[in-house]
Every structure is written in C-alpha cells, then in structure tokens.
C-alpha cells in the first residue's frame, strides 16, 4: 500500500538582494526560522525577515505571492560549526510529496 507524506525541503535561491528589492516585494516581517543542518541533522534557529514576492501569473486579475526568508546574519550550526545560512541568500521552503511503501 502506498501513502503520500508531505516533507519539507529547503531550497536556496541565489538572486542578489538588490534584485528582490527591485521586484514587487510586498511585506517584510521579522521571524525566527528553524533550519535543519545538512551535515549533522541538528535543528538551529535562524533570525530572518519573511518576505512576500509577487509572482507573475497568466491572468492579470490573479496575484500570486512567494514566501521567502532573508537571513539577518551568518548562522553556523551549534554542533558541527558549519555555515547554514548567509545574508546574501534567499531561502524558500518547498513541500514535496514522498511515496513510501508500508509493509
């Protein structure tokens, strides 16, 4: 029997900060983002600005917004010491479906 489980994946976008400021950034809010270290799996807290960027759509009446996070400082993992987030990178959280077989 197959089941679909939604799992969060973090995708890092690499546009410069100037490019998203020139785009249609709607609102910014300060928040604390929890990110899992890619190397050791430790959950770390990252201070960040939550930004909503307007995305182009085929229908002019419909507006779509993408939620991205801009880290406020360079954050290193507390256990292994490797860099997790940098100031010049925008972070977007993407949910994807993963198929697992139950036995």
Phi and psi restraints in degrees (range 20) as a CNS / XPLOR table:
assign (resid 1 and name C) (resid 2 and name N)
       (resid 2 and name CA) (resid 2 and name C) 1.0 -98.0 20.0 2
assign (resid 2 and name N) (resid 2 and name CA)
       (resid 2 and name C) (resid 3 and name N) 1.0 141.5 20.0 2
assign (resid 2 and name C) (resid 3 and name N)
       (resid 3 and name CA) (resid 3 and name C) 1.0 -133.0 20.0 2
assign (resid 3 and name N) (resid 3 and name CA)
       (resid 3 and name C) (resid 4 and name N) 1.0 148.9 20.0 2
assign (resid 3 and name C) (resid 4 and name N)
       (resid 4 and name CA) (resid 4 and name C) 1.0 -103.5 20.0 2
assign (resid 4 and name N) (resid 4 and name CA)
       (resid 4 and name C) (resid 5 and name N) 1.0 126.2 20.0 2
assign (resid 4 and name C) (resid 5 and name N)
       (resid 5 and name CA) (resid 5 and name C) 1.0 -118.2 20.0 2
assign (resid 5 and name N) (resid 5 and name CA)
       (resid 5 and name C) (resid 6 and name N) 1.0 130.9 20.0 2
assign (resid 5 and name C) (resid 6 and name N)
       (resid 6 and name CA) (resid 6 and name C) 1.0 -83.5 20.0 2
assign (resid 6 and name N) (resid 6 and name CA)
       (resid 6 and name C) (resid 7 and name N) 1.0 129.3 20.0 2
assign (resid 6 and name C) (resid 7 and name N)
       (resid 7 and name CA) (resid 7 and name C) 1.0 -128.5 20.0 2
assign (resid 7 and name N) (resid 7 and name CA)
       (resid 7 and name C) (resid 8 and name N) 1.0 138.0 20.0 2
assign (resid 7 and name C) (resid 8 and name N)
       (resid 8 and name CA) (resid 8 and name C) 1.0 -81.6 20.0 2
assign (resid 8 and name N) (resid 8 and name CA)
       (resid 8 and name C) (resid 9 and name N) 1.0 132.6 20.0 2
assign (resid 8 and name C) (resid 9 and name N)
       (resid 9 and name CA) (resid 9 and name C) 1.0 -123.0 20.0 2
assign (resid 9 and name N) (resid 9 and name CA)
       (resid 9 and name C) (resid 10 and name N) 1.0 145.3 20.0 2
assign (resid 9 and name C) (resid 10 and name N)
       (resid 10 and name CA) (resid 10 and name C) 1.0 -105.4 20.0 2
assign (resid 10 and name N) (resid 10 and name CA)
       (resid 10 and name C) (resid 11 and name N) 1.0 124.1 20.0 2
assign (resid 10 and name C) (resid 11 and name N)
       (resid 11 and name CA) (resid 11 and name C) 1.0 -112.5 20.0 2
assign (resid 11 and name N) (resid 11 and name CA)
       (resid 11 and name C) (resid 12 and name N) 1.0 131.0 20.0 2
assign (resid 11 and name C) (resid 12 and name N)
       (resid 12 and name CA) (resid 12 and name C) 1.0 -100.0 20.0 2
assign (resid 12 and name N) (resid 12 and name CA)
       (resid 12 and name C) (resid 13 and name N) 1.0 127.4 20.0 2
assign (resid 12 and name C) (resid 13 and name N)
       (resid 13 and name CA) (resid 13 and name C) 1.0 -96.5 20.0 2
assign (resid 13 and name N) (resid 13 and name CA)
       (resid 13 and name C) (resid 14 and name N) 1.0 146.0 20.0 2
assign (resid 13 and name C) (resid 14 and name N)
       (resid 14 and name CA) (resid 14 and name C) 1.0 -115.2 20.0 2
assign (resid 14 and name N) (resid 14 and name CA)
       (resid 14 and name C) (resid 15 and name N) 1.0 30.5 20.0 2
assign (resid 14 and name C) (resid 15 and name N)
       (resid 15 and name CA) (resid 15 and name C) 1.0 -75.5 20.0 2
assign (resid 15 and name N) (resid 15 and name CA)
       (resid 15 and name C) (resid 16 and name N) 1.0 157.3 20.0 2
assign (resid 15 and name C) (resid 16 and name N)
       (resid 16 and name CA) (resid 16 and name C) 1.0 -73.8 20.0 2
assign (resid 16 and name N) (resid 16 and name CA)
       (resid 16 and name C) (resid 17 and name N) 1.0 161.5 20.0 2
assign (resid 16 and name C) (resid 17 and name N)
       (resid 17 and name CA) (resid 17 and name C) 1.0 -65.6 20.0 2
assign (resid 17 and name N) (resid 17 and name CA)
       (resid 17 and name C) (resid 18 and name N) 1.0 -29.5 20.0 2
assign (resid 17 and name C) (resid 18 and name N)
       (resid 18 and name CA) (resid 18 and name C) 1.0 -66.0 20.0 2
assign (resid 18 and name N) (resid 18 and name CA)
       (resid 18 and name C) (resid 19 and name N) 1.0 -34.9 20.0 2
assign (resid 18 and name C) (resid 19 and name N)
       (resid 19 and name CA) (resid 19 and name C) 1.0 -68.7 20.0 2
assign (resid 19 and name N) (resid 19 and name CA)
       (resid 19 and name C) (resid 20 and name N) 1.0 -35.4 20.0 2
assign (resid 19 and name C) (resid 20 and name N)
       (resid 20 and name CA) (resid 20 and name C) 1.0 -81.4 20.0 2
assign (resid 20 and name N) (resid 20 and name CA)
       (resid 20 and name C) (resid 21 and name N) 1.0 -21.1 20.0 2
assign (resid 20 and name C) (resid 21 and name N)
       (resid 21 and name CA) (resid 21 and name C) 1.0 -74.9 20.0 2
assign (resid 21 and name N) (resid 21 and name CA)
       (resid 21 and name C) (resid 22 and name N) 1.0 -31.7 20.0 2
assign (resid 21 and name C) (resid 22 and name N)
       (resid 22 and name CA) (resid 22 and name C) 1.0 -76.2 20.0 2
assign (resid 22 and name N) (resid 22 and name CA)
       (resid 22 and name C) (resid 23 and name N) 1.0 -24.8 20.0 2
assign (resid 22 and name C) (resid 23 and name N)
       (resid 23 and name CA) (resid 23 and name C) 1.0 -73.8 20.0 2
assign (resid 23 and name N) (resid 23 and name CA)
       (resid 23 and name C) (resid 24 and name N) 1.0 -175.4 20.0 2
assign (resid 23 and name C) (resid 24 and name N)
       (resid 24 and name CA) (resid 24 and name C) 1.0 -87.1 20.0 2
assign (resid 24 and name N) (resid 24 and name CA)
       (resid 24 and name C) (resid 25 and name N) 1.0 71.4 20.0 2
assign (resid 24 and name C) (resid 25 and name N)
       (resid 25 and name CA) (resid 25 and name C) 1.0 -78.5 20.0 2
assign (resid 25 and name N) (resid 25 and name CA)
       (resid 25 and name C) (resid 26 and name N) 1.0 125.1 20.0 2
assign (resid 25 and name C) (resid 26 and name N)
       (resid 26 and name CA) (resid 26 and name C) 1.0 -89.4 20.0 2
assign (resid 26 and name N) (resid 26 and name CA)
       (resid 26 and name C) (resid 27 and name N) 1.0 -56.2 20.0 2
assign (resid 26 and name C) (resid 27 and name N)
       (resid 27 and name CA) (resid 27 and name C) 1.0 -146.3 20.0 2
assign (resid 27 and name N) (resid 27 and name CA)
       (resid 27 and name C) (resid 28 and name N) 1.0 143.9 20.0 2
assign (resid 27 and name C) (resid 28 and name N)
       (resid 28 and name CA) (resid 28 and name C) 1.0 -123.5 20.0 2
assign (resid 28 and name N) (resid 28 and name CA)
       (resid 28 and name C) (resid 29 and name N) 1.0 141.3 20.0 2
assign (resid 28 and name C) (resid 29 and name N)
       (resid 29 and name CA) (resid 29 and name C) 1.0 -137.7 20.0 2
assign (resid 29 and name N) (resid 29 and name CA)
       (resid 29 and name C) (resid 30 and name N) 1.0 140.2 20.0 2
assign (resid 29 and name C) (resid 30 and name N)
       (resid 30 and name CA) (resid 30 and name C) 1.0 -80.5 20.0 2
assign (resid 30 and name N) (resid 30 and name CA)
       (resid 30 and name C) (resid 31 and name N) 1.0 136.0 20.0 2
assign (resid 30 and name C) (resid 31 and name N)
       (resid 31 and name CA) (resid 31 and name C) 1.0 -150.8 20.0 2
assign (resid 31 and name N) (resid 31 and name CA)
       (resid 31 and name C) (resid 32 and name N) 1.0 167.4 20.0 2
assign (resid 31 and name C) (resid 32 and name N)
       (resid 32 and name CA) (resid 32 and name C) 1.0 -110.2 20.0 2
assign (resid 32 and name N) (resid 32 and name CA)
       (resid 32 and name C) (resid 33 and name N) 1.0 117.7 20.0 2
assign (resid 32 and name C) (resid 33 and name N)
       (resid 33 and name CA) (resid 33 and name C) 1.0 -96.8 20.0 2
assign (resid 33 and name N) (resid 33 and name CA)
       (resid 33 and name C) (resid 34 and name N) 1.0 132.8 20.0 2
assign (resid 33 and name C) (resid 34 and name N)
       (resid 34 and name CA) (resid 34 and name C) 1.0 -96.1 20.0 2
assign (resid 34 and name N) (resid 34 and name CA)
       (resid 34 and name C) (resid 35 and name N) 1.0 120.7 20.0 2
assign (resid 34 and name C) (resid 35 and name N)
       (resid 35 and name CA) (resid 35 and name C) 1.0 -123.1 20.0 2
assign (resid 35 and name N) (resid 35 and name CA)
       (resid 35 and name C) (resid 36 and name N) 1.0 140.1 20.0 2
assign (resid 35 and name C) (resid 36 and name N)
       (resid 36 and name CA) (resid 36 and name C) 1.0 -88.6 20.0 2
assign (resid 36 and name N) (resid 36 and name CA)
       (resid 36 and name C) (resid 37 and name N) 1.0 134.4 20.0 2
assign (resid 36 and name C) (resid 37 and name N)
       (resid 37 and name CA) (resid 37 and name C) 1.0 -67.7 20.0 2
assign (resid 37 and name N) (resid 37 and name CA)
       (resid 37 and name C) (resid 38 and name N) 1.0 133.5 20.0 2
assign (resid 37 and name C) (resid 38 and name N)
       (resid 38 and name CA) (resid 38 and name C) 1.0 -70.5 20.0 2
assign (resid 38 and name N) (resid 38 and name CA)
       (resid 38 and name C) (resid 39 and name N) 1.0 -24.1 20.0 2
assign (resid 38 and name C) (resid 39 and name N)
       (resid 39 and name CA) (resid 39 and name C) 1.0 -92.5 20.0 2
assign (resid 39 and name N) (resid 39 and name CA)
       (resid 39 and name C) (resid 40 and name N) 1.0 -48.0 20.0 2
assign (resid 39 and name C) (resid 40 and name N)
       (resid 40 and name CA) (resid 40 and name C) 1.0 -113.1 20.0 2
assign (resid 40 and name N) (resid 40 and name CA)
       (resid 40 and name C) (resid 41 and name N) 1.0 -13.3 20.0 2
assign (resid 40 and name C) (resid 41 and name N)
       (resid 41 and name CA) (resid 41 and name C) 1.0 87.6 20.0 2
assign (resid 41 and name N) (resid 41 and name CA)
       (resid 41 and name C) (resid 42 and name N) 1.0 6.8 20.0 2
assign (resid 41 and name C) (resid 42 and name N)
       (resid 42 and name CA) (resid 42 and name C) 1.0 -76.8 20.0 2
assign (resid 42 and name N) (resid 42 and name CA)
       (resid 42 and name C) (resid 43 and name N) 1.0 138.4 20.0 2
assign (resid 42 and name C) (resid 43 and name N)
       (resid 43 and name CA) (resid 43 and name C) 1.0 -85.6 20.0 2
assign (resid 43 and name N) (resid 43 and name CA)
       (resid 43 and name C) (resid 44 and name N) 1.0 124.5 20.0 2
assign (resid 43 and name C) (resid 44 and name N)
       (resid 44 and name CA) (resid 44 and name C) 1.0 -118.1 20.0 2
assign (resid 44 and name N) (resid 44 and name CA)
       (resid 44 and name C) (resid 45 and name N) 1.0 156.4 20.0 2
assign (resid 44 and name C) (resid 45 and name N)
       (resid 45 and name CA) (resid 45 and name C) 1.0 -101.8 20.0 2
assign (resid 45 and name N) (resid 45 and name CA)
       (resid 45 and name C) (resid 46 and name N) 1.0 131.4 20.0 2
assign (resid 45 and name C) (resid 46 and name N)
       (resid 46 and name CA) (resid 46 and name C) 1.0 -122.5 20.0 2
assign (resid 46 and name N) (resid 46 and name CA)
       (resid 46 and name C) (resid 47 and name N) 1.0 118.1 20.0 2
assign (resid 46 and name C) (resid 47 and name N)
       (resid 47 and name CA) (resid 47 and name C) 1.0 -71.0 20.0 2
assign (resid 47 and name N) (resid 47 and name CA)
       (resid 47 and name C) (resid 48 and name N) 1.0 130.8 20.0 2
assign (resid 47 and name C) (resid 48 and name N)
       (resid 48 and name CA) (resid 48 and name C) 1.0 -150.6 20.0 2
assign (resid 48 and name N) (resid 48 and name CA)
       (resid 48 and name C) (resid 49 and name N) 1.0 160.8 20.0 2
assign (resid 48 and name C) (resid 49 and name N)
       (resid 49 and name CA) (resid 49 and name C) 1.0 -96.7 20.0 2
assign (resid 49 and name N) (resid 49 and name CA)
       (resid 49 and name C) (resid 50 and name N) 1.0 130.6 20.0 2
assign (resid 49 and name C) (resid 50 and name N)
       (resid 50 and name CA) (resid 50 and name C) 1.0 -89.2 20.0 2
assign (resid 50 and name N) (resid 50 and name CA)
       (resid 50 and name C) (resid 51 and name N) 1.0 125.1 20.0 2
assign (resid 50 and name C) (resid 51 and name N)
       (resid 51 and name CA) (resid 51 and name C) 1.0 -123.3 20.0 2
assign (resid 51 and name N) (resid 51 and name CA)
       (resid 51 and name C) (resid 52 and name N) 1.0 136.7 20.0 2
assign (resid 51 and name C) (resid 52 and name N)
       (resid 52 and name CA) (resid 52 and name C) 1.0 -107.1 20.0 2
assign (resid 52 and name N) (resid 52 and name CA)
       (resid 52 and name C) (resid 53 and name N) 1.0 118.2 20.0 2
assign (resid 52 and name C) (resid 53 and name N)
       (resid 53 and name CA) (resid 53 and name C) 1.0 -108.6 20.0 2
assign (resid 53 and name N) (resid 53 and name CA)
       (resid 53 and name C) (resid 54 and name N) 1.0 132.2 20.0 2
assign (resid 53 and name C) (resid 54 and name N)
       (resid 54 and name CA) (resid 54 and name C) 1.0 -74.2 20.0 2
assign (resid 54 and name N) (resid 54 and name CA)
       (resid 54 and name C) (resid 55 and name N) 1.0 133.4 20.0 2
assign (resid 54 and name C) (resid 55 and name N)
       (resid 55 and name CA) (resid 55 and name C) 1.0 -105.4 20.0 2
assign (resid 55 and name N) (resid 55 and name CA)
       (resid 55 and name C) (resid 56 and name N) 1.0 142.2 20.0 2
assign (resid 55 and name C) (resid 56 and name N)
       (resid 56 and name CA) (resid 56 and name C) 1.0 -70.8 20.0 2
assign (resid 56 and name N) (resid 56 and name CA)
       (resid 56 and name C) (resid 57 and name N) 1.0 137.8 20.0 2
assign (resid 56 and name C) (resid 57 and name N)
       (resid 57 and name CA) (resid 57 and name C) 1.0 -124.4 20.0 2
assign (resid 57 and name N) (resid 57 and name CA)
       (resid 57 and name C) (resid 58 and name N) 1.0 164.3 20.0 2
assign (resid 57 and name C) (resid 58 and name N)
       (resid 58 and name CA) (resid 58 and name C) 1.0 -73.2 20.0 2
assign (resid 58 and name N) (resid 58 and name CA)
       (resid 58 and name C) (resid 59 and name N) 1.0 -29.1 20.0 2
assign (resid 58 and name C) (resid 59 and name N)
       (resid 59 and name CA) (resid 59 and name C) 1.0 -96.4 20.0 2
assign (resid 59 and name N) (resid 59 and name CA)
       (resid 59 and name C) (resid 60 and name N) 1.0 127.9 20.0 2
assign (resid 59 and name C) (resid 60 and name N)
       (resid 60 and name CA) (resid 60 and name C) 1.0 -73.3 20.0 2
assign (resid 60 and name N) (resid 60 and name CA)
       (resid 60 and name C) (resid 61 and name N) 1.0 -19.5 20.0 2
assign (resid 60 and name C) (resid 61 and name N)
       (resid 61 and name CA) (resid 61 and name C) 1.0 -83.3 20.0 2
assign (resid 61 and name N) (resid 61 and name CA)
       (resid 61 and name C) (resid 62 and name N) 1.0 -19.6 20.0 2
assign (resid 61 and name C) (resid 62 and name N)
       (resid 62 and name CA) (resid 62 and name C) 1.0 -98.7 20.0 2
assign (resid 62 and name N) (resid 62 and name CA)
       (resid 62 and name C) (resid 63 and name N) 1.0 131.2 20.0 2
assign (resid 62 and name C) (resid 63 and name N)
       (resid 63 and name CA) (resid 63 and name C) 1.0 -112.8 20.0 2
assign (resid 63 and name N) (resid 63 and name CA)
       (resid 63 and name C) (resid 64 and name N) 1.0 133.7 20.0 2
assign (resid 63 and name C) (resid 64 and name N)
       (resid 64 and name CA) (resid 64 and name C) 1.0 -120.7 20.0 2
assign (resid 64 and name N) (resid 64 and name CA)
       (resid 64 and name C) (resid 65 and name N) 1.0 139.5 20.0 2
assign (resid 64 and name C) (resid 65 and name N)
       (resid 65 and name CA) (resid 65 and name C) 1.0 -122.4 20.0 2
assign (resid 65 and name N) (resid 65 and name CA)
       (resid 65 and name C) (resid 66 and name N) 1.0 142.3 20.0 2
assign (resid 65 and name C) (resid 66 and name N)
       (resid 66 and name CA) (resid 66 and name C) 1.0 -106.9 20.0 2
assign (resid 66 and name N) (resid 66 and name CA)
       (resid 66 and name C) (resid 67 and name N) 1.0 131.6 20.0 2
assign (resid 66 and name C) (resid 67 and name N)
       (resid 67 and name CA) (resid 67 and name C) 1.0 -92.7 20.0 2
assign (resid 67 and name N) (resid 67 and name CA)
       (resid 67 and name C) (resid 68 and name N) 1.0 120.9 20.0 2
assign (resid 67 and name C) (resid 68 and name N)
       (resid 68 and name CA) (resid 68 and name C) 1.0 -129.0 20.0 2
assign (resid 68 and name N) (resid 68 and name CA)
       (resid 68 and name C) (resid 69 and name N) 1.0 161.0 20.0 2
assign (resid 68 and name C) (resid 69 and name N)
       (resid 69 and name CA) (resid 69 and name C) 1.0 -120.4 20.0 2
assign (resid 69 and name N) (resid 69 and name CA)
       (resid 69 and name C) (resid 70 and name N) 1.0 135.5 20.0 2
assign (resid 69 and name C) (resid 70 and name N)
       (resid 70 and name CA) (resid 70 and name C) 1.0 -112.5 20.0 2
assign (resid 70 and name N) (resid 70 and name CA)
       (resid 70 and name C) (resid 71 and name N) 1.0 109.2 20.0 2
assign (resid 70 and name C) (resid 71 and name N)
       (resid 71 and name CA) (resid 71 and name C) 1.0 -61.9 20.0 2
assign (resid 71 and name N) (resid 71 and name CA)
       (resid 71 and name C) (resid 72 and name N) 1.0 141.3 20.0 2
assign (resid 71 and name C) (resid 72 and name N)
       (resid 72 and name CA) (resid 72 and name C) 1.0 -86.5 20.0 2
assign (resid 72 and name N) (resid 72 and name CA)
       (resid 72 and name C) (resid 73 and name N) 1.0 -17.7 20.0 2
assign (resid 72 and name C) (resid 73 and name N)
       (resid 73 and name CA) (resid 73 and name C) 1.0 -152.0 20.0 2
assign (resid 73 and name N) (resid 73 and name CA)
       (resid 73 and name C) (resid 74 and name N) 1.0 166.6 20.0 2
assign (resid 73 and name C) (resid 74 and name N)
       (resid 74 and name CA) (resid 74 and name C) 1.0 -77.0 20.0 2
assign (resid 74 and name N) (resid 74 and name CA)
       (resid 74 and name C) (resid 75 and name N) 1.0 125.8 20.0 2
assign (resid 74 and name C) (resid 75 and name N)
       (resid 75 and name CA) (resid 75 and name C) 1.0 -116.0 20.0 2
assign (resid 75 and name N) (resid 75 and name CA)
       (resid 75 and name C) (resid 76 and name N) 1.0 131.0 20.0 2
assign (resid 75 and name C) (resid 76 and name N)
       (resid 76 and name CA) (resid 76 and name C) 1.0 -109.2 20.0 2
assign (resid 76 and name N) (resid 76 and name CA)
       (resid 76 and name C) (resid 77 and name N) 1.0 150.1 20.0 2
assign (resid 76 and name C) (resid 77 and name N)
       (resid 77 and name CA) (resid 77 and name C) 1.0 -64.3 20.0 2
assign (resid 77 and name N) (resid 77 and name CA)
       (resid 77 and name C) (resid 78 and name N) 1.0 138.7 20.0 2
assign (resid 77 and name C) (resid 78 and name N)
       (resid 78 and name CA) (resid 78 and name C) 1.0 -72.0 20.0 2
assign (resid 78 and name N) (resid 78 and name CA)
       (resid 78 and name C) (resid 79 and name N) 1.0 -24.8 20.0 2
assign (resid 78 and name C) (resid 79 and name N)
       (resid 79 and name CA) (resid 79 and name C) 1.0 -95.3 20.0 2
assign (resid 79 and name N) (resid 79 and name CA)
       (resid 79 and name C) (resid 80 and name N) 1.0 -46.5 20.0 2
assign (resid 79 and name C) (resid 80 and name N)
       (resid 80 and name CA) (resid 80 and name C) 1.0 -101.6 20.0 2
assign (resid 80 and name N) (resid 80 and name CA)
       (resid 80 and name C) (resid 81 and name N) 1.0 -16.9 20.0 2
assign (resid 80 and name C) (resid 81 and name N)
       (resid 81 and name CA) (resid 81 and name C) 1.0 82.3 20.0 2
assign (resid 81 and name N) (resid 81 and name CA)
       (resid 81 and name C) (resid 82 and name N) 1.0 8.4 20.0 2
assign (resid 81 and name C) (resid 82 and name N)
       (resid 82 and name CA) (resid 82 and name C) 1.0 -87.4 20.0 2
assign (resid 82 and name N) (resid 82 and name CA)
       (resid 82 and name C) (resid 83 and name N) 1.0 152.8 20.0 2
assign (resid 82 and name C) (resid 83 and name N)
       (resid 83 and name CA) (resid 83 and name C) 1.0 -71.6 20.0 2
assign (resid 83 and name N) (resid 83 and name CA)
       (resid 83 and name C) (resid 84 and name N) 1.0 128.9 20.0 2
assign (resid 83 and name C) (resid 84 and name N)
       (resid 84 and name CA) (resid 84 and name C) 1.0 -101.9 20.0 2
assign (resid 84 and name N) (resid 84 and name CA)
       (resid 84 and name C) (resid 85 and name N) 1.0 -45.8 20.0 2
assign (resid 84 and name C) (resid 85 and name N)
       (resid 85 and name CA) (resid 85 and name C) 1.0 -136.3 20.0 2
assign (resid 85 and name N) (resid 85 and name CA)
       (resid 85 and name C) (resid 86 and name N) 1.0 141.6 20.0 2
assign (resid 85 and name C) (resid 86 and name N)
       (resid 86 and name CA) (resid 86 and name C) 1.0 -120.5 20.0 2
assign (resid 86 and name N) (resid 86 and name CA)
       (resid 86 and name C) (resid 87 and name N) 1.0 160.7 20.0 2
assign (resid 86 and name C) (resid 87 and name N)
       (resid 87 and name CA) (resid 87 and name C) 1.0 -69.7 20.0 2
assign (resid 87 and name N) (resid 87 and name CA)
       (resid 87 and name C) (resid 88 and name N) 1.0 -31.2 20.0 2
assign (resid 87 and name C) (resid 88 and name N)
       (resid 88 and name CA) (resid 88 and name C) 1.0 -84.8 20.0 2
assign (resid 88 and name N) (resid 88 and name CA)
       (resid 88 and name C) (resid 89 and name N) 1.0 -2.8 20.0 2
assign (resid 88 and name C) (resid 89 and name N)
       (resid 89 and name CA) (resid 89 and name C) 1.0 -106.9 20.0 2
assign (resid 89 and name N) (resid 89 and name CA)
       (resid 89 and name C) (resid 90 and name N) 1.0 138.1 20.0 2
assign (resid 89 and name C) (resid 90 and name N)
       (resid 90 and name CA) (resid 90 and name C) 1.0 -93.7 20.0 2
assign (resid 90 and name N) (resid 90 and name CA)
       (resid 90 and name C) (resid 91 and name N) 1.0 140.9 20.0 2
assign (resid 90 and name C) (resid 91 and name N)
       (resid 91 and name CA) (resid 91 and name C) 1.0 -114.4 20.0 2
assign (resid 91 and name N) (resid 91 and name CA)
       (resid 91 and name C) (resid 92 and name N) 1.0 128.8 20.0 2
assign (resid 91 and name C) (resid 92 and name N)
       (resid 92 and name CA) (resid 92 and name C) 1.0 -120.2 20.0 2
assign (resid 92 and name N) (resid 92 and name CA)
       (resid 92 and name C) (resid 93 and name N) 1.0 131.9 20.0 2
assign (resid 92 and name C) (resid 93 and name N)
       (resid 93 and name CA) (resid 93 and name C) 1.0 -94.1 20.0 2
assign (resid 93 and name N) (resid 93 and name CA)
       (resid 93 and name C) (resid 94 and name N) 1.0 125.5 20.0 2
assign (resid 93 and name C) (resid 94 and name N)
       (resid 94 and name CA) (resid 94 and name C) 1.0 -118.4 20.0 2
assign (resid 94 and name N) (resid 94 and name CA)
       (resid 94 and name C) (resid 95 and name N) 1.0 131.0 20.0 2
assign (resid 94 and name C) (resid 95 and name N)
       (resid 95 and name CA) (resid 95 and name C) 1.0 -97.9 20.0 2
assign (resid 95 and name N) (resid 95 and name CA)
       (resid 95 and name C) (resid 96 and name N) 1.0 133.7 20.0 2
assign (resid 95 and name C) (resid 96 and name N)
       (resid 96 and name CA) (resid 96 and name C) 1.0 -131.8 20.0 2
assign (resid 96 and name N) (resid 96 and name CA)
       (resid 96 and name C) (resid 97 and name N) 1.0 151.8 20.0 2
assign (resid 96 and name C) (resid 97 and name N)
       (resid 97 and name CA) (resid 97 and name C) 1.0 -90.6 20.0 2
assign (resid 97 and name N) (resid 97 and name CA)
       (resid 97 and name C) (resid 98 and name N) 1.0 134.5 20.0 2
assign (resid 97 and name C) (resid 98 and name N)
       (resid 98 and name CA) (resid 98 and name C) 1.0 -120.4 20.0 2
assign (resid 98 and name N) (resid 98 and name CA)
       (resid 98 and name C) (resid 99 and name N) 1.0 129.5 20.0 2
assign (resid 98 and name C) (resid 99 and name N)
       (resid 99 and name CA) (resid 99 and name C) 1.0 -87.3 20.0 2
assign (resid 99 and name N) (resid 99 and name CA)
       (resid 99 and name C) (resid 100 and name N) 1.0 131.5 20.0 2
assign (resid 99 and name C) (resid 100 and name N)
       (resid 100 and name CA) (resid 100 and name C) 1.0 -129.2 20.0 2
assign (resid 100 and name N) (resid 100 and name CA)
       (resid 100 and name C) (resid 101 and name N) 1.0 144.9 20.0 2
assign (resid 100 and name C) (resid 101 and name N)
       (resid 101 and name CA) (resid 101 and name C) 1.0 -97.1 20.0 2
assign (resid 101 and name N) (resid 101 and name CA)
       (resid 101 and name C) (resid 102 and name N) 1.0 126.9 20.0 2
assign (resid 101 and name C) (resid 102 and name N)
       (resid 102 and name CA) (resid 102 and name C) 1.0 -92.2 20.0 2
assign (resid 102 and name N) (resid 102 and name CA)
       (resid 102 and name C) (resid 103 and name N) 1.0 133.2 20.0 2
